Amino acid sequence: MKISNSKELFAKAQNFIPGGVNSPVRAFRSVGGEPLFIKKAEGAYLYDEDGNQFIELINSWGPMLLGHNHPKVKAAVIAAMEDGTSFGAPTAREVEIAELIVSMVPSIEKVRMVNSGTEATMSAIRVARGFTGRDKFIKMEGHYHGHGDSFLIAAGSGAMTMGDPDSPGVTKGTAKDTLIAPYNNLEAIEELIKANQGEIAALILEPVPGNMGLCLPKEGYLQGLRDICTREGIVLIFDEVMTGFRLAKGGAQEVYGVTPDMTTLGKIIGGGMPVGAYGGKRE
Ligand SMILES: *Cc1c(COP(=O)(O)O)cnc(C)c1O
């Protein structure tokens, strides 16, 4: 297979972009080899800069549920572009998408749009802290919630830089408010809560984690978390950036019948555009 154009582009990119890529997961460093530069995609196929065709098994890490460059999506994007791109004022389309999200995701009564999954999780934690007046939150070992400072601790595949899952540059002050628990273990949650009584604002997790390899929740685990959070006044946040609109129209919360207080969304609602959202109870 000829990949000389990709090789040339990668060599050039390293002069201008750290590591030659805009996300560490694209660098192939942890698995060896060099990245291919993609020129275009259509349906189930990707085409690189050397004209090689590939069957697309990654779906751009989630968003391309309908396949690449679907004619209906493409037509809608072009039609929207005819009206301009940004106004700094409300639009009818925002109301339409908010209504659609609220109708699909069980836990979401109100939703706010942001630009990425990272912004959605950062904002959800801030809301939970504001609501509870508490500072700390619990995240699960190996779960990824984007590249906000307080999440880059035991953050799984999405944060792997040079094989190190924890990012330099995150301060000890920030890290001390992030409590780490193992997934699928309710006793560990009870212990953390006992040791930090009245101090925990939120518990965030990927209900069905994909960033530590695919893992299924044990029978009763998600309901157990729901019960503990209700008892302790902790805001339960499902990060459904990957599972939302994918495991079911209403995400993992629909499949498992457990309703969190807040939900974060991304990837798929953008269909390849940079979009995220977070929402929850009206309260
Ligand atoms: C990708 C991902 C994020 C971050 O979303 P970005 O749009 O890349 O910022 C957050 N949570 C989960 C579960 C993800 O898979």
The ligand as a Gaussian input file, in Angstrom:
#p B3LYP/6-31G(d) Opt

LIG

0 1
 C      -15.229000      12.173000      23.579000
 C      -15.808000      12.187000      24.940000
 C      -15.901000      13.383000      25.693000
 C      -15.320000      14.681000      25.204000
 O      -16.001000      15.186000      24.085000
 P      -15.241000      16.198000      23.100000
 O      -16.342000      16.660000      22.173000
 O      -14.170000      15.405000      22.419000
 O      -14.710000      17.318000      23.923000
 C      -16.521000      13.339000      26.924000
 N      -17.037000      12.200000      27.409000
 C      -16.984000      11.029000      26.730000
 C      -17.606000       9.800000      27.309000
 C      -16.352000      10.987000      25.467000
 O      -16.268000       9.819000      24.816000

